[in-house]
């Protein structure tokens, strides 16, 4: 798969977290699209930006109370998200 820009990775990750809140399931589903390092870096970036929060050991949640609604999903990311 071609490399995605960082902003696309962040948006894709937020929608994937919305679909799968388990961090382990999320990593398993995304491993065909992003490398393990990219997945972890994207999660860490979203947590640092307070767009995502960690609840417990394995649960991630979009922090919509802090950052508002999820950004609009670009068309080229819809097919990736549907394939997860």
Biopython code that builds the backbone (N, CA, C, O; Angstrom):
import numpy as np
from Bio.PDB.StructureBuilder import StructureBuilder

atoms = [
    (1, "UNK", "N", (0.843, -1.176, 0.000)),
    (1, "UNK", "CA", (0.000, 0.000, 0.000)),
    (1, "UNK", "C", (0.882, 1.232, 0.000)),
    (1, "UNK", "O", (1.915, 1.268, 0.669)),
    (2, "UNK", "N", (0.472, 2.240, -0.753)),
    (2, "UNK", "CA", (1.217, 3.496, -0.800)),
    (2, "UNK", "C", (1.172, 4.182, 0.557)),
    (2, "UNK", "O", (0.223, 4.031, 1.326)),
    (3, "UNK", "N", (2.211, 4.927, 0.820)),
    (3, "UNK", "CA", (2.304, 5.622, 2.102)),
    (3, "UNK", "C", (1.259, 6.730, 2.180)),
    (3, "UNK", "O", (1.081, 7.501, 1.237)),
    (4, "UNK", "N", (0.576, 6.796, 3.311)),
    (4, "UNK", "CA", (-0.436, 7.828, 3.532)),
    (4, "UNK", "C", (0.195, 9.032, 4.221)),
    (4, "UNK", "O", (1.100, 8.872, 5.039)),
    (5, "UNK", "N", (-0.280, 10.248, 3.893)),
    (5, "UNK", "CA", (0.179, 11.426, 4.640)),
    (5, "UNK", "C", (-0.234, 11.306, 6.112)),
    (5, "UNK", "O", (-1.205, 10.621, 6.432)),
    (6, "UNK", "N", (0.497, 11.965, 6.992)),
    (6, "UNK", "CA", (0.235, 11.862, 8.434)),
    (6, "UNK", "C", (-1.198, 12.248, 8.774)),
    (6, "UNK", "O", (-1.829, 11.593, 9.603)),
    (7, "UNK", "N", (-1.724, 13.297, 8.149)),
    (7, "UNK", "CA", (-3.091, 13.723, 8.449)),
    (7, "UNK", "C", (-4.097, 12.623, 8.106)),
    (7, "UNK", "O", (-5.061, 12.409, 8.841)),
    (8, "UNK", "N", (-3.873, 11.926, 6.988)),
    (8, "UNK", "CA", (-4.752, 10.818, 6.610)),
    (8, "UNK", "C", (-4.654, 9.672, 7.617)),
    (8, "UNK", "O", (-5.658, 9.040, 7.944)),
    (9, "UNK", "N", (-3.442, 9.408, 8.106)),
    (9, "UNK", "CA", (-3.264, 8.355, 9.116)),
    (9, "UNK", "C", (-4.034, 8.701, 10.391)),
    (9, "UNK", "O", (-4.659, 7.835, 11.002)),
    (10, "UNK", "N", (-3.982, 9.983, 10.786)),
    (10, "UNK", "CA", (-4.686, 10.412, 11.999)),
    (10, "UNK", "C", (-6.195, 10.244, 11.844)),
    (10, "UNK", "O", (-6.868, 9.746, 12.746)),
    (11, "UNK", "N", (-6.722, 10.664, 10.692)),
    (11, "UNK", "CA", (-8.163, 10.546, 10.444)),
    (11, "UNK", "C", (-8.571, 9.077, 10.384)),
    (11, "UNK", "O", (-9.562, 8.681, 10.998)),
    (12, "UNK", "N", (-7.813, 8.272, 9.646)),
    (12, "UNK", "CA", (-8.108, 6.842, 9.541)),
    (12, "UNK", "C", (-8.102, 6.191, 10.918)),
    (12, "UNK", "O", (-8.978, 5.384, 11.227)),
    (13, "UNK", "N", (-7.129, 6.535, 11.738)),
    (13, "UNK", "CA", (-7.031, 5.960, 13.079)),
    (13, "UNK", "C", (-8.230, 6.349, 13.935)),
    (13, "UNK", "O", (-8.750, 5.514, 14.675)),
    (14, "UNK", "N", (-8.681, 7.604, 13.850)),
    (14, "UNK", "CA", (-9.832, 8.023, 14.647)),
    (14, "UNK", "C", (-11.078, 7.229, 14.258)),
    (14, "UNK", "O", (-11.845, 6.813, 15.126)),
    (15, "UNK", "N", (-11.281, 7.020, 12.968)),
    (15, "UNK", "CA", (-12.444, 6.246, 12.530)),
    (15, "UNK", "C", (-12.291, 4.767, 12.877)),
    (15, "UNK", "O", (-13.275, 4.101, 13.200)),
    (16, "UNK", "N", (-11.070, 4.255, 12.814)),
    (16, "UNK", "CA", (-10.833, 2.861, 13.199)),
    (16, "UNK", "C", (-11.076, 2.672, 14.695)),
    (16, "UNK", "O", (-11.613, 1.645, 15.109)),
    (17, "UNK", "N", (-10.686, 3.655, 15.508)),
    (17, "UNK", "CA", (-10.941, 3.591, 16.952)),
    (17, "UNK", "C", (-12.438, 3.620, 17.215)),
    (17, "UNK", "O", (-12.926, 2.960, 18.132)),
    (18, "UNK", "N", (-13.162, 4.384, 16.412)),
    (18, "UNK", "CA", (-14.618, 4.438, 16.548)),
    (18, "UNK", "C", (-15.233, 3.067, 16.248)),
    (18, "UNK", "O", (-16.239, 2.685, 16.847)),
    (19, "UNK", "N", (-14.623, 2.337, 15.323)),
    (19, "UNK", "CA", (-15.123, 1.024, 14.911)),
    (19, "UNK", "C", (-14.668, -0.086, 15.863)),
    (19, "UNK", "O", (-15.451, -0.977, 16.195)),
    (20, "UNK", "N", (-13.419, -0.037, 16.299)),
    (20, "UNK", "CA", (-12.838, -1.048, 17.194)),
    (20, "UNK", "C", (-12.187, -0.328, 18.360)),
    (20, "UNK", "O", (-11.158, 0.321, 18.173)),
    (21, "UNK", "N", (-12.749, -0.420, 19.556)),
    (21, "UNK", "CA", (-12.158, 0.309, 20.682)),
    (21, "UNK", "C", (-11.017, -0.454, 21.354)),
    (21, "UNK", "O", (-10.274, 0.130, 22.143)),
    (22, "UNK", "N", (-10.865, -1.729, 21.062)),
    (22, "UNK", "CA", (-9.766, -2.516, 21.634)),
    (22, "UNK", "C", (-8.475, -2.208, 20.872)),
    (22, "UNK", "O", (-8.420, -2.346, 19.650)),
    (23, "UNK", "N", (-7.450, -1.794, 21.595)),
    (23, "UNK", "CA", (-6.179, -1.445, 20.954)),
    (23, "UNK", "C", (-5.568, -2.642, 20.238)),
    (23, "UNK", "O", (-5.016, -2.486, 19.149)),
    (24, "UNK", "N", (-5.654, -3.824, 20.821)),
    (24, "UNK", "CA", (-5.098, -5.020, 20.177)),
    (24, "UNK", "C", (-5.844, -5.359, 18.891)),
    (24, "UNK", "O", (-5.218, -5.699, 17.887)),
    (25, "UNK", "N", (-7.174, -5.272, 18.910)),
    (25, "UNK", "CA", (-7.964, -5.531, 17.702)),
    (25, "UNK", "C", (-7.652, -4.487, 16.635)),
    (25, "UNK", "O", (-7.548, -4.804, 15.451)),
    (26, "UNK", "N", (-7.507, -3.260, 17.063)),
    (26, "UNK", "CA", (-7.193, -2.158, 16.159)),
    (26, "UNK", "C", (-5.853, -2.394, 15.454)),
    (26, "UNK", "O", (-5.748, -2.231, 14.238)),
    (27, "UNK", "N", (-4.849, -2.770, 16.211)),
    (27, "UNK", "CA", (-3.528, -3.036, 15.636)),
    (27, "UNK", "C", (-3.584, -4.206, 14.661)),
    (27, "UNK", "O", (-2.936, -4.182, 13.615)),
    (28, "UNK", "N", (-4.359, -5.225, 15.005)),
    (28, "UNK", "CA", (-4.498, -6.396, 14.133)),
    (28, "UNK", "C", (-5.167, -6.010, 12.808)),
    (28, "UNK", "O", (-4.732, -6.444, 11.742)),
    (29, "UNK", "N", (-6.214, -5.201, 12.878)),
    (29, "UNK", "CA", (-6.946, -4.802, 11.672)),
    (29, "UNK", "C", (-6.130, -3.865, 10.789)),
    (29, "UNK", "O", (-6.230, -3.926, 9.563)),
    (30, "UNK", "N", (-5.325, -3.002, 11.399)),
    (30, "UNK", "CA", (-4.584, -1.996, 10.636)),
    (30, "UNK", "C", (-3.229, -2.475, 10.123)),
    (30, "UNK", "O", (-2.580, -1.766, 9.354)),
    (31, "UNK", "N", (-2.791, -3.661, 10.533)),
    (31, "UNK", "CA", (-1.430, -4.081, 10.185)),
    (31, "UNK", "C", (-1.223, -4.288, 8.684)),
    (31, "UNK", "O", (-0.081, -4.298, 8.223)),
    (32, "UNK", "N", (-2.290, -4.452, 7.918)),
    (32, "UNK", "CA", (-2.156, -4.566, 6.465)),
    (32, "UNK", "C", (-2.030, -3.198, 5.804)),
    (32, "UNK", "O", (-1.572, -3.091, 4.667)),
    (33, "UNK", "N", (-2.438, -2.154, 6.523)),
    (33, "UNK", "CA", (-2.428, -0.800, 5.976)),
    (33, "UNK", "C", (-1.244, 0.020, 6.472)),
    (33, "UNK", "O", (-0.636, 0.765, 5.703)),
    (34, "UNK", "N", (-0.916, -0.115, 7.753)),
    (34, "UNK", "CA", (0.164, 0.654, 8.375)),
    (34, "UNK", "C", (1.135, -0.294, 9.070)),
    (34, "UNK", "O", (0.758, -1.387, 9.492)),
    (35, "UNK", "N", (2.381, 0.134, 9.182)),
    (35, "UNK", "CA", (3.352, -0.671, 9.926)),
    (35, "UNK", "C", (3.055, -0.560, 11.419)),
    (35, "UNK", "O", (2.345, 0.349, 11.849)),
    (36, "UNK", "N", (3.595, -1.477, 12.199)),
    (36, "UNK", "CA", (3.397, -1.460, 13.652)),
    (36, "UNK", "C", (3.867, -0.130, 14.240)),
    (36, "UNK", "O", (3.211, 0.443, 15.110)),
    (37, "UNK", "N", (5.003, 0.348, 13.757)),
    (37, "UNK", "CA", (5.559, 1.616, 14.244)),
    (37, "UNK", "C", (4.629, 2.783, 13.902)),
    (37, "UNK", "O", (4.415, 3.667, 14.731)),
    (38, "UNK", "N", (4.072, 2.790, 12.677)),
    (38, "UNK", "CA", (3.144, 3.854, 12.273)),
    (38, "UNK", "C", (1.875, 3.824, 13.119)),
    (38, "UNK", "O", (1.356, 4.872, 13.502)),
    (39, "UNK", "N", (1.379, 2.631, 13.408)),
    (39, "UNK", "CA", (0.173, 2.497, 14.230)),
    (39, "UNK", "C", (0.425, 3.080, 15.616)),
    (39, "UNK", "O", (-0.365, 3.884, 16.113)),
    (40, "UNK", "N", (1.519, 2.675, 16.230)),
    (40, "UNK", "CA", (1.826, 3.156, 17.584)),
    (40, "UNK", "C", (2.089, 4.657, 17.604)),
    (40, "UNK", "O", (1.647, 5.352, 18.518)),
    (41, "UNK", "N", (2.802, 5.158, 16.606)),
    (41, "UNK", "CA", (3.092, 6.592, 16.527)),
    (41, "UNK", "C", (1.799, 7.396, 16.337)),
    (41, "UNK", "O", (1.629, 8.454, 16.943)),
    (42, "UNK", "N", (0.901, 6.899, 15.507)),
    (42, "UNK", "CA", (-0.358, 7.598, 15.260)),
    (42, "UNK", "C", (-1.220, 7.616, 16.514)),
    (42, "UNK", "O", (-1.810, 8.646, 16.840)),
    (43, "UNK", "N", (-1.303, 6.496, 17.221)),
    (43, "UNK", "CA", (-2.059, 6.451, 18.478)),
    (43, "UNK", "C", (-1.454, 7.430, 19.482)),
    (43, "UNK", "O", (-2.179, 8.196, 20.116)),
    (44, "UNK", "N", (-0.127, 7.407, 19.627)),
    (44, "UNK", "CA", (0.542, 8.313, 20.567)),
    (44, "UNK", "C", (0.307, 9.778, 20.202)),
    (44, "UNK", "O", (0.109, 10.614, 21.084)),
    (45, "UNK", "N", (0.328, 10.089, 18.906)),
    (45, "UNK", "CA", (0.083, 11.465, 18.458)),
    (45, "UNK", "C", (-1.333, 11.899, 18.800)),
    (45, "UNK", "O", (-1.539, 13.006, 19.296)),
    (46, "UNK", "N", (-2.313, 11.035, 18.538)),
    (46, "UNK", "CA", (-3.706, 11.376, 18.843)),
    (46, "UNK", "C", (-3.925, 11.544, 20.343)),
    (46, "UNK", "O", (-4.687, 12.417, 20.760)),
    (47, "UNK", "N", (-3.272, 10.727, 21.152)),
    (47, "UNK", "CA", (-3.374, 10.871, 22.609)),
    (47, "UNK", "C", (-2.737, 12.193, 23.035)),
    (47, "UNK", "O", (-3.294, 12.910, 23.868)),
    (48, "UNK", "N", (-1.574, 12.520, 22.470)),
    (48, "UNK", "CA", (-0.899, 13.772, 22.791)),
    (48, "UNK", "C", (-1.705, 14.995, 22.387)),
    (48, "UNK", "O", (-1.654, 16.024, 23.060)),
    (49, "UNK", "N", (-2.453, 14.889, 21.285)),
    (49, "UNK", "CA", (-3.300, 15.990, 20.820)),
    (49, "UNK", "C", (-4.638, 16.018, 21.557)),
    (49, "UNK", "O", (-5.466, 16.895, 21.311)),
    (50, "UNK", "N", (-4.848, 15.073, 22.448)),
    (50, "UNK", "CA", (-6.069, 14.910, 23.231)),
    (50, "UNK", "C", (-7.298, 14.662, 22.353)),
    (50, "UNK", "O", (-8.416, 15.017, 22.726)),
    (51, "UNK", "N", (-7.082, 14.049, 21.183)),
    (51, "UNK", "CA", (-8.200, 13.667, 20.327)),
    (51, "UNK", "C", (-8.672, 12.259, 20.658)),
    (51, "UNK", "O", (-9.794, 11.873, 20.331)),
    (52, "UNK", "N", (-7.791, 11.491, 21.316)),
    (52, "UNK", "CA", (-8.086, 10.117, 21.729)),
    (52, "UNK", "C", (-7.622, 9.966, 23.166)),
    (52, "UNK", "O", (-6.633, 10.571, 23.580)),
    (53, "UNK", "N", (-8.346, 9.155, 23.920)),
    (53, "UNK", "CA", (-7.917, 8.876, 25.294)),
    (53, "UNK", "C", (-7.875, 7.372, 25.505)),
    (53, "UNK", "O", (-8.608, 6.608, 24.878)),
    (54, "UNK", "N", (-6.999, 6.981, 26.403)),
    (54, "UNK", "CA", (-6.855, 5.570, 26.759)),
    (54, "UNK", "C", (-7.689, 5.334, 28.013)),
    (54, "UNK", "O", (-7.548, 6.052, 29.003)),
    (55, "UNK", "N", (-8.549, 4.334, 27.968)),
    (55, "UNK", "CA", (-9.390, 3.983, 29.111)),
    (55, "UNK", "C", (-9.057, 2.545, 29.464)),
    (55, "UNK", "O", (-9.448, 1.623, 28.747)),
    (56, "UNK", "N", (-8.350, 2.347, 30.541)),
    (56, "UNK", "CA", (-7.943, 0.996, 30.911)),
    (56, "UNK", "C", (-6.733, 0.551, 30.113)),
    (56, "UNK", "O", (-6.072, 1.352, 29.453)),
    (57, "UNK", "N", (-6.461, -0.727, 30.187)),
    (57, "UNK", "CA", (-5.251, -1.282, 29.575)),
    (57, "UNK", "C", (-5.327, -1.391, 28.054)),
    (57, "UNK", "O", (-4.320, -1.185, 27.376)),
    (58, "UNK", "N", (-6.489, -1.708, 27.508)),
    (58, "UNK", "CA", (-6.581, -2.030, 26.084)),
    (58, "UNK", "C", (-7.694, -1.268, 25.371)),
    (58, "UNK", "O", (-8.054, -1.631, 24.251)),
    (59, "UNK", "N", (-8.247, -0.228, 25.984)),
    (59, "UNK", "CA", (-9.392, 0.447, 25.382)),
    (59, "UNK", "C", (-9.019, 1.871, 25.001)),
    (59, "UNK", "O", (-8.515, 2.637, 25.822)),
    (60, "UNK", "N", (-9.276, 2.215, 23.736)),
    (60, "UNK", "CA", (-9.078, 3.571, 23.240)),
    (60, "UNK", "C", (-10.441, 4.161, 22.914)),
    (60, "UNK", "O", (-11.358, 3.444, 22.514)),
    (61, "UNK", "N", (-10.568, 5.470, 23.088)),
    (61, "UNK", "CA", (-11.847, 6.133, 22.832)),
    (61, "UNK", "C", (-11.561, 7.509, 22.242)),
    (61, "UNK", "O", (-10.670, 8.220, 22.707)),
    (62, "UNK", "N", (-12.327, 7.879, 21.210)),
    (62, "UNK", "CA", (-12.224, 9.223, 20.669)),
    (62, "UNK", "C", (-12.706, 10.201, 21.725)),
    (62, "UNK", "O", (-13.739, 9.980, 22.356)),
    (63, "UNK", "N", (-11.971, 11.268, 21.917)),
    (63, "UNK", "CA", (-12.271, 12.256, 22.949)),
    (63, "UNK", "C", (-13.110, 13.379, 22.338)),
    (63, "UNK", "O", (-12.654, 14.519, 22.256)),
    (64, "UNK", "N", (-14.336, 13.062, 21.910)),
    (64, "UNK", "CA", (-15.177, 14.052, 21.245)),
    (64, "UNK", "C", (-15.624, 15.160, 22.190)),
    (64, "UNK", "O", (-15.976, 16.249, 21.737)),
    (65, "UNK", "N", (-15.617, 14.902, 23.492)),
    (65, "UNK", "CA", (-15.987, 15.961, 24.430)),
    (65, "UNK", "C", (-14.918, 17.051, 24.458)),
    (65, "UNK", "O", (-15.217, 18.201, 24.778)),
    (66, "UNK", "N", (-13.687, 16.705, 24.129)),
    (66, "UNK", "CA", (-12.594, 17.686, 24.129)),
    (66, "UNK", "C", (-12.354, 18.271, 22.737)),
    (66, "UNK", "O", (-12.149, 19.477, 22.595)),
    (67, "UNK", "N", (-12.378, 17.429, 21.725)),
    (67, "UNK", "CA", (-11.980, 17.865, 20.382)),
    (67, "UNK", "C", (-13.146, 18.044, 19.416)),
    (67, "UNK", "O", (-12.929, 18.425, 18.266)),
    (68, "UNK", "N", (-14.361, 17.783, 19.847)),
    (68, "UNK", "CA", (-15.510, 17.900, 18.953)),
    (68, "UNK", "C", (-15.700, 16.637, 18.128)),
    (68, "UNK", "O", (-15.129, 15.589, 18.430)),
    (69, "UNK", "N", (-16.502, 16.751, 17.096)),
    (69, "UNK", "CA", (-16.817, 15.606, 16.245)),
    (69, "UNK", "C", (-15.593, 15.144, 15.460)),
    (69, "UNK", "O", (-14.613, 15.875, 15.324)),
    (70, "UNK", "N", (-15.668, 13.929, 14.951)),
    (70, "UNK", "CA", (-14.596, 13.404, 14.112)),
    (70, "UNK", "C", (-14.505, 14.236, 12.835)),
    (70, "UNK", "O", (-15.519, 14.730, 12.343)),
    (71, "UNK", "N", (-13.295, 14.393, 12.296)),
    (71, "UNK", "CA", (-13.157, 15.121, 11.029)),
    (71, "UNK", "C", (-13.852, 14.348, 9.911)),
    (71, "UNK", "O", (-14.090, 13.146, 10.030)),
    (72, "UNK", "N", (-14.170, 15.041, 8.836)),
    (72, "UNK", "CA", (-14.825, 14.389, 7.704)),
    (72, "UNK", "C", (-13.880, 13.351, 7.100)),
    (72, "UNK", "O", (-12.689, 13.603, 6.922)),
    (73, "UNK", "N", (-14.433, 12.192, 6.792)),
    (73, "UNK", "CA", (-13.636, 11.098, 6.231)),
    (73, "UNK", "C", (-13.487, 11.298, 4.719)),
    (73, "UNK", "O", (-14.480, 11.248, 3.993)),
    (74, "UNK", "N", (-12.255, 11.524, 4.234)),
    (74, "UNK", "CA", (-12.045, 11.681, 2.789)),
    (74, "UNK", "C", (-12.422, 10.403, 2.040)),
    (74, "UNK", "O", (-12.310, 9.300, 2.576)),
    (75, "UNK", "N", (-12.862, 10.563, 0.816)),
    (75, "UNK", "CA", (-13.313, 9.436, 0.006)),
    (75, "UNK", "C", (-12.287, 8.331, -0.152)),
    (75, "UNK", "O", (-12.642, 7.153, -0.127)),
    (76, "UNK", "N", (-11.012, 8.691, -0.315)),
    (76, "UNK", "CA", (-9.983, 7.667, -0.535)),
    (76, "UNK", "C", (-9.705, 6.845, 0.720)),
    (76, "UNK", "O", (-9.080, 5.788, 0.631)),
    (77, "UNK", "N", (-10.155, 7.310, 1.888)),
    (77, "UNK", "CA", (-9.973, 6.535, 3.120)),
    (77, "UNK", "C", (-11.176, 5.638, 3.422)),
    (77, "UNK", "O", (-11.074, 4.708, 4.222)),
    (78, "UNK", "N", (-12.312, 5.919, 2.782)),
    (78, "UNK", "CA", (-13.522, 5.123, 3.044)),
    (78, "UNK", "C", (-13.317, 3.657, 2.681)),
    (78, "UNK", "O", (-13.728, 2.766, 3.424)),
    (79, "UNK", "N", (-12.684, 3.408, 1.542)),
    (79, "UNK", "CA", (-12.479, 2.014, 1.125)),
    (79, "UNK", "C", (-11.523, 1.288, 2.072)),
    (79, "UNK", "O", (-11.691, 0.098, 2.337)),
    (80, "UNK", "N", (-10.518, 2.010, 2.582)),
    (80, "UNK", "CA", (-9.591, 1.397, 3.542)),
    (80, "UNK", "C", (-10.336, 1.045, 4.819)),
    (80, "UNK", "O", (-10.173, -0.050, 5.358)),
    (81, "UNK", "N", (-11.151, 1.970, 5.303)),
    (81, "UNK", "CA", (-11.897, 1.746, 6.538)),
    (81, "UNK", "C", (-12.890, 0.594, 6.380)),
    (81, "UNK", "O", (-13.055, -0.215, 7.294)),
    (82, "UNK", "N", (-13.550, 0.518, 5.226)),
    (82, "UNK", "CA", (-14.517, -0.557, 4.993)),
    (82, "UNK", "C", (-13.840, -1.924, 4.928)),
    (82, "UNK", "O", (-14.462, -2.939, 5.240)),
    (83, "UNK", "N", (-12.571, -1.957, 4.524)),
    (83, "UNK", "CA", (-11.869, -3.241, 4.412)),
    (83, "UNK", "C", (-11.341, -3.747, 5.753)),
    (83, "UNK", "O", (-10.867, -4.879, 5.841)),
    (84, "UNK", "N", (-11.418, -2.926, 6.790)),
    (84, "UNK", "CA", (-10.929, -3.347, 8.113)),
    (84, "UNK", "C", (-11.872, -4.350, 8.732)),
    (84, "UNK", "O", (-11.630, -4.820, 9.844)),
]
sb = StructureBuilder()
sb.init_structure("model")
sb.init_model(0)
sb.init_chain("A")
sb.init_seg("    ")
for serial, (resi, resn, name, xyz) in enumerate(atoms, 1):
    if name == "N":
        sb.init_residue(resn, " ", resi, " ")
    sb.init_atom(name, np.array(xyz, "f"), 0.0, 1.0, " ", f" {name:<3s}", serial, name[0])
structure = sb.get_structure()
